[in-house]
Amino acid sequence: MALAAAVERSIRSGDAQLHARVEGRPGAPFITCLHALATDTRLWGPQLAALCGSFQILTIDMRGHGRSTPGSDAGLAAAFTLDGLAADVVAVWDALGISRSAVLGLSIGGMLGLELALAHPERVTALVAADCRADAPQPFKAMWPARRAVFAEAGLEALADATIATWFGHLRADEPNLAAPHPAEALARAMITNTSPAGYAGASRALEGLDLLPRLSGMTRPVLYIVGSEDGMHPAAMRVMSAATPGSALIELPGAGHLASLEQPDAFSAVVLPFLRGVLQQAAA
């Protein structure tokens, strides 16, 4: 079956306008792709070719990121919580008439996927949560005020430098004489510097209150966790998450850092595609 032309929409949620895009195979099950902090829907570019032939794909720019507005100053505190950001996804689903969808999320996108699957299990068919965590220990909490301080003092380019060092620094550690950056670094920088200050500040504050771990024992949807082996504290955190999530599986991608979907797109897609095909075909049977 031929793929449908991509359709782009601007959808209102509360006082924000959210940019959404639907593409893929008409009538097929939906997958909603949720990106990381300080990125946007371009994060999923490498996966679209692998997924669009079998599914309908919805990508959403989180409020304050990409082409989505952050909303009014008065509403930022309420909107930028994990459940507030999850409510934005539900608003997009409702506006597009999507009753059920799988969720593929990375970093804060994976955390939003967990919130959606726990709070709205009737809407979520399956979840792939990559390079994320479910709690906020002190070192994790302390990282965000420090990052906001970098931005306040030196601007988005300095924030991009600090963030890219975290996301891709392991490649320099393995190859200290590497002259050329990883091909994904230019896109990562473009996405970071395209993020609104309100979007970055709000979403990073939402992460400081992360407290999903005690709820994972109540998960009823199929869950696949993916983590890059070089993604700092995340491999250990995700082992704990997988152990706490009934029936879940955890796959570690050797040598990958935080943006595993960009850094190792083929390996990432090779893990995601069979899981979603299996789960969604079973659900449709």
KEGUMI-203639 format. One record per atom (N, C-alpha, C): x, y, z; atom name; residue number from 1. Coordinates in steps of 0.02 Angstrom, whole numbers, plus 50000, padded with zeros to 5 digits. Layout:
BEGIN
REC      x      y      z  atom  seq
REC      X      Y      Z    CA  NUM
...
This chain:
BEGIN
REC      x      y      z  atom  seq
REC  50042  49940  50000     N    1
REC  50000  50000  50000    CA    1
REC  50044  50063  50000     C    1
REC  50026  50111  49958     N    2
REC  50065  50173  49954    CA    2
REC  50059  50213  50018     C    2
REC  50113  50248  50034     N    3
REC  50112  50291  50093    CA    3
REC  50075  50355  50079     C    3
REC  50039  50380  50129     N    4
REC  50003  50443  50122    CA    4
REC  50052  50501  50128     C    4
REC  50034  50557  50096     N    5
REC  50074  50617  50104    CA    5
REC  50071  50640  50177     C    5
REC  50126  50666  50202     N    6
REC  50128  50689  50271    CA    6
REC  50080  50747  50280     C    6
REC  50047  50748  50337     N    7
REC  50000  50801  50355    CA    7
REC  50025  50836  50417     C    7
REC  50031  50902  50415     N    8
REC  50054  50940  50473    CA    8
REC  49996  50982  50500     C    8
REC  49993  50984  50567     N    9
REC  49939  51021  50601    CA    9
REC  49967  51062  50659     C    9
REC  49935  51116  50673     N   10
REC  49947  51155  50734    CA   10
REC  49886  51145  50778     C   10
REC  49897  51116  50837     N   11
REC  49841  51096  50881    CA   11
REC  49847  51132  50947     C   11
REC  49793  51160  50970     N   12
REC  49793  51197  51033    CA   12
REC  49786  51150  51092     C   12
REC  49829  51159  51142     N   13
REC  49823  51124  51206    CA   13
REC  49833  51175  51261     C   13
REC  49780  51189  51298     N   14
REC  49784  51243  51347    CA   14
REC  49799  51308  51311     C   14
REC  49853  51342  51331     N   15
REC  49871  51405  51299    CA   15
REC  49931  51398  51252     C   15
REC  49947  51337  51231     N   16
REC  50002  51325  51185    CA   16
REC  49975  51299  51118     C   16
REC  50013  51312  51066     N   17
REC  50000  51283  50999    CA   17
REC  50054  51231  50986     C   17
REC  50032  51169  50975     N   18
REC  50078  51113  50967    CA   18
REC  50082  51093  50894     C   18
REC  50144  51087  50870     N   19
REC  50154  51065  50801    CA   19
REC  50155  50989  50799     C   19
REC  50113  50960  50756     N   20
REC  50108  50887  50749    CA   20
REC  50111  50869  50675     C   20
REC  50136  50809  50662     N   21
REC  50143  50784  50593    CA   21
REC  50124  50711  50592     C   21
REC  50082  50691  50543     N   22
REC  50062  50622  50534    CA   22
REC  50085  50599  50466     C   22
REC  50117  50540  50464     N   23
REC  50138  50511  50400    CA   23
REC  50139  50435  50407     C   23
REC  50149  50401  50351     N   24
REC  50153  50328  50354    CA   24
REC  50098  50293  50315     C   24
REC  50082  50232  50336     N   25
REC  50036  50190  50299    CA   25
REC  49965  50201  50323     C   25
REC  49920  50224  50281     N   26
REC  49851  50238  50302    CA   26
REC  49817  50176  50331     C   26
REC  49781  50186  50386     N   27
REC  49745  50132  50418    CA   27
REC  49786  50088  50463     C   27
REC  49851  50096  50463     N   28
REC  49894  50055  50506    CA   28
REC  49892  50080  50578     C   28
REC  49914  50040  50626     N   29
REC  49917  50063  50696    CA   29
REC  49962  50125  50703     C   29
REC  49946  50166  50752     N   30
REC  49984  50227  50764    CA   30
REC  50043  50214  50811     C   30
REC  50098  50250  50797     N   31
REC  50153  50258  50845    CA   31
REC  50164  50332  50855     C   31
REC  50164  50354  50917     N   32
REC  50176  50424  50934    CA   32
REC  50248  50430  50958     C   32
REC  50287  50473  50925     N   33
REC  50359  50481  50941    CA   33
REC  50369  50545  50981     C   33
REC  50399  50539  51040     N   34
REC  50409  50595  51086    CA   34
REC  50484  50606  51096     C   34
REC  50506  50666  51083     N   35
REC  50578  50680  51081    CA   35
REC  50607  50698  51148     C   35
REC  50673  50708  51149     N   36
REC  50710  50726  51209    CA   36
REC  50707  50801  51223     C   36
REC  50726  50820  51284     N   37
REC  50733  50890  51301    CA   37
REC  50782  50924  51254     C   37
REC  50765  50986  51233     N   38
REC  50807  51027  51189    CA   38
REC  50819  50995  51121     C   38
REC  50771  50952  51099     N   39
REC  50771  50929  51030    CA   39
REC  50701  50943  51002     C   39
REC  50684  50912  50947     N   40
REC  50617  50919  50918    CA   40
REC  50603  50858  50875     C   40
REC  50552  50862  50832     N   41
REC  50532  50803  50794    CA   41
REC  50586  50778  50747     C   41
REC  50636  50820  50732     N   42
REC  50691  50798  50689    CA   42
REC  50732  50742  50720     C   42
REC  50727  50734  50785     N   43
REC  50762  50679  50818    CA   43
REC  50744  50612  50787     C   43
REC  50682  50605  50763     N   44
REC  50658  50540  50739    CA   44
REC  50667  50531  50664     C   44
REC  50700  50577  50630     N   45
REC  50711  50570  50558    CA   45
REC  50739  50503  50537     C   45
REC  50791  50477  50571     N   46
REC  50820  50413  50549    CA   46
REC  50772  50354  50558     C   46
REC  50724  50359  50603     N   47
REC  50679  50303  50616    CA   47
REC  50618  50303  50569     C   47
REC  50602  50360  50538     N   48
REC  50541  50364  50500    CA   48
REC  50540  50317  50441     C   48
REC  50597  50310  50406     N   49
REC  50599  50266  50349    CA   49
REC  50585  50194  50369     C   49
REC  50610  50174  50428     N   50
REC  50600  50106  50451    CA   50
REC  50529  50094  50474     C   50
REC  50496  50145  50503     N   51
REC  50431  50136  50534    CA   51
REC  50372  50151  50489     C   51
REC  50380  50198  50441     N   52
REC  50322  50221  50403    CA   52
REC  50292  50168  50358     C   52
REC  50331  50119  50338     N   53
REC  50304  50067  50295    CA   53
REC  50255  50022  50329     C   53
REC  50258  50018  50396     N   54
REC  50214  49973  50434    CA   54
REC  50163  50008  50477     C   54
REC  50174  50073  50492     N   55
REC  50133  50108  50541    CA   55
REC  50115  50178  50518     C   55
REC  50067  50208  50551     N   56
REC  50057  50280  50548    CA   56
REC  50098  50311  50603     C   56
REC  50135  50363  50587     N   57
REC  50180  50394  50635    CA   57
REC  50157  50464  50651     C   57
REC  50148  50478  50715     N   58
REC  50134  50545  50739    CA   58
REC  50195  50571  50776     C   58
REC  50221  50627  50753     N   59
REC  50275  50660  50790    CA   59
REC  50248  50727  50815     C   59
REC  50269  50746  50875     N   60
REC  50245  50807  50908    CA   60
REC  50305  50845  50935     C   60
REC  50307  50910  50920     N   61
REC  50355  50954  50955    CA   61
REC  50327  50970  51024     C   61
REC  50363  50950  51076     N   62
REC  50342  50967  51144    CA   62
REC  50336  51043  51151     C   62
REC  50291  51066  51194     N   63
REC  50281  51138  51202    CA   63
REC  50348  51172  51217     C   63
REC  50359  51229  51184     N   64
REC  50421  51266  51193    CA   64
REC  50479  51238  51154     C   64
REC  50468  51188  51112     N   65
REC  50520  51156  51072    CA   65
REC  50499  51156  50999     C   65
REC  50548  51158  50954     N   66
REC  50533  51156  50883    CA   66
REC  50484  51210  50863     C   66
REC  50428  51190  50832     N   67
REC  50378  51238  50809    CA   67
REC  50319  51244  50856     C   67
REC  50324  51218  50916     N   68
REC  50271  51224  50966    CA   68
REC  50285  51282  51013     C   68
REC  50234  51320  51030     N   69
REC  50243  51376  51076    CA   69
REC  50243  51351  51148     C   69
REC  50274  51388  51194     N   70
REC  50274  51365  51264    CA   70
REC  50210  51380  51302     C   70
REC  50169  51426  51277     N   71
REC  50110  51448  51314    CA   71
REC  50126  51513  51350     C   71
REC  50077  51539  51385     N   72
REC  50085  51603  51419    CA   72
REC  50127  51596  51482     C   72
REC  50158  51650  51502     N   73
REC  50199  51649  51563    CA   73
REC  50158  51627  51623     C   73
REC  50095  51648  51625     N   74
REC  50052  51632  51683    CA   74
REC  50040  51558  51691     C   74
REC  50040  51521  51634     N   75
REC  50024  51450  51638    CA   75
REC  50083  51403  51637     C   75
REC  50144  51429  51637     N   76
REC  50202  51386  51627    CA   76
REC  50212  51336  51684     C   76
REC  50202  51357  51746     N   77
REC  50215  51313  51802    CA   77
REC  50170  51251  51801     C   77
REC  50107  51261  51783     N   78
REC  50060  51205  51781    CA   78
REC  50071  51161  51720     C   78
REC  50088  51193  51663     N   79
REC  50095  51155  51601    CA   79
REC  50158  51113  51600     C   79
REC  50212  51140  51629     N   80
REC  50276  51105  51626    CA   80
REC  50285  51060  51688     C   80
REC  50241  51011  51693     N   81
REC  50248  50955  51739    CA   81
REC  50241  50893  51696     C   81
REC  50261  50836  51722     N   82
REC  50257  50776  51681    CA   82
REC  50185  50761  51660     C   82
REC  50138  50768  51707     N   83
REC  50068  50755  51688    CA   83
REC  50041  50810  51643     C   83
REC  50065  50872  51651     N   84
REC  50044  50925  51606    CA   84
REC  50067  50914  51535     C   84
REC  50130  50891  51527     N   85
REC  50156  50877  51461    CA   85
REC  50122  50815  51430     C   85
REC  50105  50767  51473     N   86
REC  50067  50709  51448    CA   86
REC  49998  50730  51425     C   86
REC  49968  50778  51460     N   87
REC  49903  50804  51439    CA   87
REC  49906  50836  51370     C   87
REC  49963  50867  51353     N   88
REC  49971  50894  51286    CA   88
REC  49967  50839  51233     C   88
REC  49998  50782  51247     N   89
REC  49996  50726  51199    CA   89
REC  49924  50701  51191     C   89
REC  49888  50694  51246     N   90
REC  49818  50672  51243    CA   90
REC  49777  50722  51203     C   90
REC  49790  50787  51211     N   91
REC  49753  50838  51173    CA   91
REC  49765  50829  51099     C   91
REC  49826  50814  51079     N   92
REC  49840  50802  51008    CA   92
REC  49804  50739  50984     C   92
REC  49808  50685  51023     N   93
REC  49771  50624  51004    CA   93
REC  49697  50639  50994     C   93
REC  49667  50676  51041     N   94
REC  49596  50690  51036    CA   94
REC  49580  50732  50974     C   94
REC  49622  50782  50961     N   95
REC  49610  50825  50903    CA   95
REC  49615  50787  50837     C   95
REC  49658  50736  50835     N   96
REC  49669  50697  50774    CA   96
REC  49625  50634  50772     C   96
REC  49586  50622  50823     N   97
REC  49543  50563  50824    CA   97
REC  49581  50498  50834     C   97
REC  49637  50501  50869     N   98
REC  49677  50441  50882    CA   98
REC  49656  50412  50948     C   98
REC  49623  50355  50947     N   99
REC  49598  50325  51009    CA   99
REC  49652  50286  51046     C   99
REC  49698  50254  51008     N  100
REC  49751  50214  51038    CA  100
REC  49814  50221  50997     C  100
REC  49871  50221  51031     N  101
REC  49935  50228  50998    CA  101
REC  49989  50195  51039     C  101
REC  50038  50166  51005     N  102
REC  50100  50149  51039    CA  102
REC  50140  50214  51049     C  102
REC  50187  50213  51096     N  103
REC  50228  50272  51109    CA  103
REC  50301  50252  51105     C  103
REC  50340  50291  51068     N  104
REC  50412  50284  51064    CA  104
REC  50442  50349  51090     C  104
REC  50476  50347  51147     N  105
REC  50502  50408  51177    CA  105
REC  50573  50400  51199     C  105
REC  50611  50455  51195     N  106
REC  50681  50455  51217    CA  106
REC  50692  50511  51267     C  106
REC  50728  50497  51320     N  107
REC  50742  50544  51374    CA  107
REC  50676  50569  51404     C  107
REC  50663  50634  51405     N  108
REC  50599  50656  51433    CA  108
REC  50541  50627  51394     C  108
REC  50551  50612  51330     N  109
REC  50499  50580  51291    CA  109
REC  50483  50510  51317     C  109
REC  50535  50473  51339     N  110
REC  50522  50408  51370    CA  110
REC  50486  50414  51436     C  110
REC  50503  50465  51475     N  111
REC  50469  50477  51538    CA  111
REC  50396  50495  51527     C  111
REC  50383  50535  51475     N  112
REC  50313  50551  51458    CA  112
REC  50276  50488  51436     C  112
REC  50311  50444  51400     N  113
REC  50280  50382  51381    CA  113
REC  50260  50340  51440     C  113
REC  50303  50338  51491     N  114
REC  50286  50302  51553    CA  114
REC  50225  50333  51586     C  114
REC  50224  50399  51591     N  115
REC  50166  50434  51622    CA  115
REC  50102  50418  51583     C  115
REC  50106  50420  51517     N  116
REC  50046  50406  51476    CA  116
REC  50023  50334  51486     C  116
REC  50070  50287  51486     N  117
REC  50051  50216  51493    CA  117
REC  50022  50201  51562     C  117
REC  50046  50236  51612     N  118
REC  50021  50226  51680    CA  118
REC  49954  50261  51692     C  118
REC  49948  50322  51667     N  119
REC  49888  50362  51680    CA  119
REC  49833  50349  51629     C  119
REC  49851  50327  51569     N  120
REC  49801  50316  51515    CA  120
REC  49814  50249  51481     C  120
REC  49812  50194  51517     N  121
REC  49828  50130  51486    CA  121
REC  49780  50110  51430     C  121
REC  49719  50137  51432     N  122
REC  49671  50121  51379    CA  122
REC  49689  50154  51313     C  122
REC  49734  50204  51315     N  123
REC  49754  50240  51254    CA  123
REC  49821  50216  51226     C  123
REC  49861  50182  51267     N  124
REC  49929  50163  51248    CA  124
REC  49932  50088  51235     C  124
REC  49951  50069  51174     N  125
REC  49954  49998  51156    CA  125
REC  50020  49966  51177     C  125
REC  50074  50004  51174     N  126
REC  50141  49979  51192    CA  126
REC  50186  50039  51201     C  126
REC  50243  50028  51234     N  127
REC  50289  50082  51248    CA  127
REC  50361  50060  51236     C  127
REC  50398  50100  51199     N  128
REC  50471  50095  51196    CA  128
REC  50499  50158  51229     C  128
REC  50535  50149  51284     N  129
REC  50563  50205  51322    CA  129
REC  50639  50200  51320     C  129
REC  50671  50249  51290     N  130
REC  50743  50246  51279    CA  130
REC  50779  50300  51319     C  130
REC  50837  50281  51347     N  131
REC  50884  50328  51378    CA  131
REC  50848  50377  51424     C  131
REC  50812  50349  51472     N  132
REC  50773  50390  51519    CA  132
REC  50783  50362  51589     C  132
REC  50748  50391  51637     N  133
REC  50749  50366  51704    CA  133
REC  50681  50379  51736     C  133
REC  50669  50352  51795     N  134
REC  50603  50357  51826    CA  134
REC  50605  50392  51893     C  134
REC  50663  50415  51915     N  135
REC  50668  50451  51978    CA  135
REC  50718  50508  51970     C  135
REC  50725  50549  52022     N  136
REC  50768  50607  52018    CA  136
REC  50814  50611  52079     C  136
REC  50867  50569  52081     N  137
REC  50915  50574  52136    CA  137
REC  50950  50642  52134     C  137
REC  50984  50659  52188     N  138
REC  51013  50726  52195    CA  138
REC  51060  50745  52139     C  138
REC  51106  50702  52115     N  139
REC  51149  50724  52060    CA  139
REC  51110  50741  51997     C  139
REC  51056  50705  51985     N  140
REC  51014  50719  51927    CA  140
REC  50977  50785  51936     C  140
REC  50949  50796  51995     N  141
REC  50915  50860  52009    CA  141
REC  50962  50919  52001     C  141
REC  51023  50911  52027     N  142
REC  51071  50967  52028    CA  142
REC  51094  50987  51958     C  142
REC  51090  50940  51910     N  143
REC  51113  50954  51843    CA  143
REC  51072  51010  51810     C  143
REC  51007  51013  51823     N  144
REC  50964  51059  51786    CA  144
REC  50972  51132  51805     C  144
REC  50975  51150  51870     N  145
REC  50991  51220  51885    CA  145
REC  51059  51242  51857     C  145
REC  51107  51195  51856     N  146
REC  51172  51212  51828    CA  146
REC  51168  51225  51753     C  146
REC  51128  51185  51718     N  147
REC  51120  51196  51646    CA  147
REC  51083  51262  51632     C  147
REC  51032  51276  51673     N  148
REC  50996  51339  51663    CA  148
REC  51041  51399  51677     C  148
REC  51087  51391  51724     N  149
REC  51134  51445  51739    CA  149
REC  51181  51457  51680     C  149
REC  51203  51404  51647     N  150
REC  51245  51411  51587    CA  150
REC  51208  51451  51534     C  150
REC  51145  51434  51524     N  151
REC  51105  51470  51474    CA  151
REC  51097  51543  51494     C  151
REC  51080  51556  51558     N  152
REC  51068  51625  51580    CA  152
REC  51130  51668  51573     C  152
REC  51188  51638  51585     N  153
REC  51250  51677  51585    CA  153
REC  51281  51684  51516     C  153
REC  51274  51632  51474     N  154
REC  51311  51631  51411    CA  154
REC  51270  51616  51350     C  154
REC  51206  51601  51357     N  155
REC  51162  51593  51299    CA  155
REC  51158  51522  51273     C  155
REC  51119  51515  51219     N  156
REC  51103  51450  51192    CA  156
REC  51164  51413  51164     C  156
REC  51210  51450  51134     N  157
REC  51269  51416  51105    CA  157
REC  51310  51383  51160     C  157
REC  51317  51417  51218     N  158
REC  51354  51387  51273    CA  158
REC  51316  51327  51301     C  158
REC  51250  51332  51304     N  159
REC  51210  51275  51326    CA  159
REC  51218  51217  51277     C  159
REC  51220  51232  51212     N  160
REC  51230  51180  51162    CA  160
REC  51298  51147  51171     C  160
REC  51350  51186  51185     N  161
REC  51417  51158  51196    CA  161
REC  51416  51109  51255     C  161
REC  51385  51129  51310     N  162
REC  51383  51087  51370    CA  162
REC  51342  51024  51358     C  162
REC  51286  51032  51323     N  163
REC  51242  50975  51312    CA  163
REC  51273  50925  51263     C  163
REC  51303  50950  51210     N  164
REC  51335  50905  51161    CA  164
REC  51394  50868  51192     C  164
REC  51430  50901  51237     N  165
REC  51484  50867  51272    CA  165
REC  51457  50808  51312     C  165
REC  51398  50816  51341     N  166
REC  51367  50761  51378    CA  166
REC  51342  50706  51331     C  166
REC  51310  50726  51277     N  167
REC  51279  50678  51231    CA  167
REC  51330  50639  51190     C  167
REC  51385  50673  51170     N  168
REC  51432  50641  51124    CA  168
REC  51503  50637  51151     C  168
REC  51513  50656  51214     N  169
REC  51581  50657  51242    CA  169
REC  51614  50589  51243     C  169
REC  51575  50535  51249     N  170
REC  51604  50468  51251    CA  170
REC  51640  50452  51186     C  170
REC  51619  50482  51131     N  171
REC  51653  50470  51067    CA  171
REC  51723  50500  51067     C  171
REC  51730  50558  51099     N  172
REC  51796  50589  51105    CA  172
REC  51840  50550  51154     C  172
REC  51809  50522  51205     N  173
REC  51848  50482  51254    CA  173
REC  51877  50421  51220     C  173
REC  51839  50391  51174     N  174
REC  51863  50331  51139    CA  174
REC  51913  50349  51085     C  174
REC  51904  50408  51053     N  175
REC  51947  50430  50999    CA  175
REC  51967  50503  51010     C  175
REC  52015  50515  51056     N  176
REC  52031  50585  51074    CA  176
REC  52058  50626  51016     C  176
REC  52084  50594  50964     N  177
REC  52111  50631  50907    CA  177
REC  52061  50639  50850     C  177
REC  51999  50620  50863     N  178
REC  51948  50625  50813    CA  178
REC  51939  50699  50793     C  178
REC  51950  50714  50729     N  179
REC  51946  50784  50707    CA  179
REC  51875  50804  50690     C  179
REC  51840  50761  50654     N  180
REC  51773  50778  50632    CA  180
REC  51722  50758  50684     C  180
REC  51671  50799  50695     N  181
REC  51618  50780  50742    CA  181
REC  51576  50723  50714     C  181
REC  51539  50689  50757     N  182
REC  51491  50640  50734    CA  182
REC  51440  50675  50690     C  182
REC  51416  50642  50637     N  183
REC  51367  50675  50592    CA  183
REC  51305  50701  50629     C  183
REC  51287  50671  50684     N  184
REC  51227  50692  50720    CA  184
REC  51238  50756  50760     C  184
REC  51300  50776  50772     N  185
REC  51312  50833  50816    CA  185
REC  51285  50898  50787     C  185
REC  51290  50907  50721     N  186
REC  51265  50969  50691    CA  186
REC  51189  50974  50699     C  186
REC  51154  50919  50689     N  187
REC  51082  50919  50700    CA  187
REC  51065  50931  50773     C  187
REC  51102  50899  50818     N  188
REC  51089  50909  50889    CA  188
REC  51097  50983  50908     C  188
REC  51149  51015  50883     N  189
REC  51160  51086  50897    CA  189
REC  51103  51128  50870     C  189
REC  51082  51113  50809     N  190
REC  51027  51151  50779    CA  190
REC  50963  51145  50819     C  190
REC  50950  51085  50845     N  191
REC  50889  51076  50885    CA  191
REC  50894  51111  50952     C  191
REC  50952  51108  50984     N  192
REC  50960  51141  51049    CA  192
REC  50950  51216  51042     C  192
REC  50983  51246  50992     N  193
REC  50980  51319  50984    CA  193
REC  50912  51342  50957     C  193
REC  50871  51295  50935     N  194
REC  50803  51313  50912    CA  194
REC  50752  51306  50968     C  194
REC  50773  51285  51027     N  195
REC  50727  51276  51084    CA  195
REC  50716  51342  51119     C  195
REC  50655  51358  51135     N  196
REC  50642  51422  51169    CA  196
REC  50667  51420  51241     C  196
REC  50690  51476  51268     N  197
REC  50712  51478  51337    CA  197
REC  50658  51453  51386     C  197
REC  50596  51473  51374     N  198
REC  50542  51451  51418    CA  198
REC  50531  51376  51412     C  198
REC  50538  51348  51351     N  199
REC  50530  51276  51342    CA  199
REC  50583  51237  51378     C  199
REC  50646  51260  51373     N  200
REC  50700  51224  51407    CA  200
REC  50693  51230  51482     C  200
REC  50681  51290  51507     N  201
REC  50676  51299  51580    CA  201
REC  50618  51260  51608     C  201
REC  50560  51262  51574     N  202
REC  50501  51228  51600    CA  202
REC  50509  51153  51601     C  202
REC  50533  51124  51545     N  203
REC  50540  51052  51541    CA  203
REC  50594  51026  51589     C  203
REC  50648  51064  51597     N  204
REC  50701  51042  51643    CA  204
REC  50676  51044  51715     C  204
REC  50634  51092  51732     N  205
REC  50605  51093  51800    CA  205
REC  50558  51034  51811     C  205
REC  50523  51014  51758     N  206
REC  50479  50955  51764    CA  206
REC  50520  50893  51781     C  206
REC  50581  50888  51754     N  207
REC  50624  50831  51768    CA  207
REC  50647  50829  51840     C  207
REC  50653  50886  51872     N  208
REC  50676  50887  51941    CA  208
REC  50626  50854  51988     C  208
REC  50563  50851  51968     N  209
REC  50512  50819  52010    CA  209
REC  50495  50748  51990     C  209
REC  50537  50717  51950     N  210
REC  50523  50650  51923    CA  210
REC  50515  50599  51980     C  210
REC  50458  50563  51980     N  211
REC  50445  50515  52033    CA  211
REC  50401  50458  52007     C  211
REC  50422  50427  51953     N  212
REC  50384  50373  51922    CA  212
REC  50401  50304  51950     C  212
REC  50459  50296  51980     N  213
REC  50483  50229  51998    CA  213
REC  50434  50190  52042     C  213
REC  50404  50221  52093     N  214
REC  50358  50182  52135    CA  214
REC  50295  50158  52098     C  214
REC  50279  50188  52042     N  215
REC  50219  50171  52004    CA  215
REC  50230  50116  51952     C  215
REC  50293  50099  51937     N  216
REC  50306  50054  51882    CA  216
REC  50280  49984  51894     C  216
REC  50271  49964  51956     N  217
REC  50244  49897  51970    CA  217
REC  50172  49891  51945     C  217
REC  50139  49947  51933     N  218
REC  50070  49946  51909    CA  218
REC  50064  49949  51833     C  218
REC  50120  49945  51797     N  219
REC  50119  49949  51724    CA  219
REC  50082  49888  51695     C  219
REC  50036  49901  51649     N  220
REC  49998  49847  51618    CA  220
REC  50010  49842  51543     C  220
REC  50049  49888  51515     N  221
REC  50062  49888  51443    CA  221
REC  50130  49856  51429     C  221
REC  50140  49825  51370     N  222
REC  50206  49798  51352    CA  222
REC  50257  49854  51348     C  222
REC  50315  49843  51379     N  223
REC  50367  49895  51381    CA  223
REC  50433  49866  51360     C  223
REC  50467  49901  51314     N  224
REC  50536  49888  51296    CA  224
REC  50577  49947  51316     C  224
REC  50628  49936  51357     N  225
REC  50676  49988  51375    CA  225
REC  50739  49980  51332     C  225
REC  50766  50037  51309     N  226
REC  50828  50038  51270    CA  226
REC  50874  50090  51301     C  226
REC  50938  50073  51307     N  227
REC  50985  50122  51334    CA  227
REC  51054  50113  51301     C  227
REC  51087  50168  51288     N  228
REC  51156  50166  51264    CA  228
REC  51203  50148  51321     C  228
REC  51250  50104  51308     N  229
REC  51296  50082  51362    CA  229
REC  51339  50138  51388     C  229
REC  51348  50192  51348     N  230
REC  51390  50248  51369    CA  230
REC  51349  50308  51392     C  230
REC  51287  50297  51410     N  231
REC  51242  50352  51429    CA  231
REC  51245  50365  51505     C  231
REC  51304  50378  51530     N  232
REC  51312  50400  51599    CA  232
REC  51277  50356  51650     C  232
REC  51234  50387  51691     N  233
REC  51199  50352  51745    CA  233
REC  51139  50313  51721     C  233
REC  51120  50320  51657     N  234
REC  51058  50290  51635    CA  234
REC  51058  50213  51630     C  234
REC  51112  50180  51609     N  235
REC  51107  50107  51607    CA  235
REC  51090  50076  51674     C  235
REC  51122  50099  51728     N  236
REC  51106  50073  51794    CA  236
REC  51035  50090  51814     C  236
REC  51013  50151  51801     N  237
REC  50945  50171  51818    CA  237
REC  50894  50130  51781     C  237
REC  50907  50115  51717     N  238
REC  50858  50079  51678    CA  238
REC  50856  50004  51695     C  238
REC  50910  49978  51722     N  239
REC  50906  49909  51747    CA  239
REC  50858  49906  51806     C  239
REC  50860  49956  51849     N  240
REC  50813  49959  51906    CA  240
REC  50742  49967  51880     C  240
REC  50732  50010  51830     N  241
REC  50666  50020  51802    CA  241
REC  50638  49956  51772     C  241
REC  50679  49920  51734     N  242
REC  50656  49859  51702    CA  242
REC  50637  49807  51754     C  242
REC  50678  49802  51807     N  243
REC  50662  49754  51860    CA  243
REC  50597  49771  51894     C  243
REC  50579  49835  51896     N  244
REC  50518  49857  51930    CA  244
REC  50456  49854  51885     C  244
REC  50465  49844  51819     N  245
REC  50410  49847  51771    CA  245
REC  50390  49776  51750     C  245
REC  50331  49754  51766     N  246
REC  50311  49685  51750    CA  246
REC  50315  49670  51675     C  246
REC  50349  49615  51659     N  247
REC  50352  49591  51590    CA  247
REC  50394  49631  51543     C  247
REC  50431  49681  51567     N  248
REC  50470  49723  51522    CA  248
REC  50535  49689  51501     C  248
REC  50565  49716  51448     N  249
REC  50631  49694  51426    CA  249
REC  50676  49755  51421     C  249
REC  50741  49744  51429     N  250
REC  50791  49797  51425    CA  250
REC  50845  49776  51376     C  250
REC  50860  49819  51327     N  251
REC  50914  49807  51279    CA  251
REC  50963  49865  51284     C  251
REC  51027  49847  51291     N  252
REC  51081  49897  51295    CA  252
REC  51117  49898  51229     C  252
REC  51125  49957  51200     N  253
REC  51160  49965  51136    CA  253
REC  51234  49981  51150     C  253
REC  51279  49935  51135     N  254
REC  51350  49945  51151    CA  254
REC  51378  50007  51116     C  254
REC  51413  50048  51154     N  255
REC  51447  50106  51126    CA  255
REC  51405  50167  51115     C  255
REC  51340  50163  51125     N  256
REC  51296  50220  51112    CA  256
REC  51290  50265  51172     C  256
REC  51280  50330  51160     N  257
REC  51269  50378  51213    CA  257
REC  51195  50394  51221     C  257
REC  51180  50456  51241     N  258
REC  51112  50474  51260    CA  258
REC  51064  50476  51200     C  258
REC  51086  50503  51144     N  259
REC  51043  50506  51085    CA  259
REC  51055  50444  51042     C  259
REC  51039  50387  51070     N  260
REC  51053  50324  51036    CA  260
REC  51018  50320  50968     C  260
REC  50958  50350  50963     N  261
REC  50921  50347  50899    CA  261
REC  50956  50384  50843     C  261
REC  50994  50437  50860     N  262
REC  51033  50474  50810    CA  262
REC  51102  50445  50800     C  262
REC  51133  50424  50854     N  263
REC  51202  50401  50851    CA  263
REC  51208  50333  50817     C  263
REC  51161  50288  50833     N  264
REC  51161  50221  50804    CA  264
REC  51091  50206  50775     C  264
REC  51071  50243  50723     N  265
REC  51002  50237  50699    CA  265
REC  50983  50167  50675     C  265
REC  51028  50134  50641     N  266
REC  51010  50067  50615    CA  266
REC  51003  50017  50672     C  266
REC  51048  50018  50720     N  267
REC  51044  49972  50777    CA  267
REC  50981  49988  50818     C  267
REC  50966  50051  50827     N  268
REC  50907  50071  50865    CA  268
REC  50844  50046  50831     C  268
REC  50838  50059  50766     N  269
REC  50778  50038  50729    CA  269
REC  50772  49962  50727     C  269
REC  50828  49927  50725     N  270
REC  50826  49854  50722    CA  270
REC  50800  49824  50787     C  270
REC  50803  49861  50842     N  271
REC  50775  49839  50905    CA  271
REC  50701  49858  50910     C  271
REC  50686  49919  50890     N  272
REC  50618  49946  50898    CA  272
REC  50568  49912  50852     C  272
REC  50586  49904  50789     N  273
REC  50538  49881  50739    CA  273
REC  50508  49813  50754     C  273
REC  50549  49761  50769     N  274
REC  50518  49696  50782    CA  274
REC  50475  49695  50845     C  274
REC  50495  49734  50896     N  275
REC  50455  49737  50957    CA  275
REC  50386  49766  50942     C  275
REC  50384  49823  50907     N  276
REC  50319  49855  50894    CA  276
REC  50278  49815  50844     C  276
REC  50310  49786  50794     N  277
REC  50272  49744  50748    CA  277
REC  50239  49685  50786     C  277
REC  50277  49653  50828     N  278
REC  50251  49596  50865    CA  278
REC  50193  49614  50910     C  278
REC  50203  49668  50949     N  279
REC  50151  49689  50997    CA  279
REC  50088  49713  50962     C  279
REC  50097  49755  50910     N  280
REC  50038  49784  50878    CA  280
REC  50002  49735  50833     C  280
REC  50038  49689  50803     N  281
REC  50004  49636  50764    CA  281
REC  49964  49591  50810     C  281
REC  49991  49576  50869     N  282
REC  49955  49535  50917    CA  282
REC  49893  49572  50941     C  282
REC  49898  49638  50953     N  283
REC  49841  49676  50977    CA  283
REC  49786  49679  50924     C  283
REC  49806  49679  50860     N  284
REC  49757  49683  50806    CA  284
REC  49723  49617  50791     C  284
REC  49754  49562  50813     N  285
REC  49728  49495  50798    CA  285
REC  49663  49481  50835     C  285
